[in-house]
Amino acid sequence: MGKVAAKIKVMPQSPEIDLDDLQDRLEDSLPEGAKINGVERDDVAFGLVALLPTVIVPDDAGGTEAVEEGFIDVEGVESVSVESVGRI
């Protein structure tokens, strides 16, 4: 069984959101078997910074749907979108 790596763009609700705290909450929301393997930050506009965590999930876990659902329910998250997916 392989694993899938997905880079997911997480937009916070406002520039005032503490990104370190948001990152911790995203890690806490991961389903069993998934883990974050690094987080990039992307300046979007007007002080808004998106988080781009790379999430590793087992190949049989049904893709990134459970991760996306967990992330969107985190307080302070405006939107979640998958940027790229690949097998590792």
N, C-alpha and C positions, 0 to 999 in steps of 0.2 A: 504494500500500500504506500502511495506517495503522499506528498504534501503539496499544498497550494499556497503561494504567496500572493497577497493582494495589497496594492497600495490604495488606500481609501482616503478621500478628501473629506475632512470634517470641518464645516463652517460654524464658528461660534455665533451666538445671537447678537453679540455686540463687541466692540473693541475693548470694553471694560472687563470682559471675562478673564479670569486668571488662567492662563494657558497651562501652567504646571498642574494646577488643581483639576482642570478639565482633562488633562492627559491621565491623571491618576484615576478619575472617575471612568474614563473610557476603558482602562485596563481592568477595573473592577467589574465592568459590564460584559466582559468577554464570556462566551459560552465555554463549557468544559472542553479541553483539548486545543483551544486556540491560544495564541500568545502574540504579543506585539514584539517585533524584532526591529526596533528603531523607529524614530519619529522625526520627520522633517517639518520645518515651518515655512510657509509660503506667504509673503506679504501680498495681500489682495488689493486693498484700496482703503484710503482714509483711515489708516491705523488698524484695519481689520487684518488679522493673521489667521490663516487656515492651518490646521494640523493635518499632516499626511503620514499617519502610521502605516507601517508595513505589517500586515497581520498574516501569521502562518496558521493554516487550518489543515486538519487531516483531509485527504482527498475524498474520503467517504462521508464527510460531514455535510454534504449537500451544498457545497460552494460557500459563498460569503453571506448568504441571506440572513443567517442567525446573527452574524457579527453586525451587519447593517441594522437589523432590528434592535439589537442591544444598544448600539451607538445612538440611534435616533431617539431612544427613550431617556438618554442621559440629560440631566438638567444643564441648560446652557447651550445645547446643540441646536442650531438652526436647520442644517441639512447635512446629508451624508450621500456621497457618490463614489462609486468605484472608479478609480483612475486606470488601473491596469491589473491584470491577473496572469499568473504563470505557474507552471508546475515546477517543483524543485525536487 
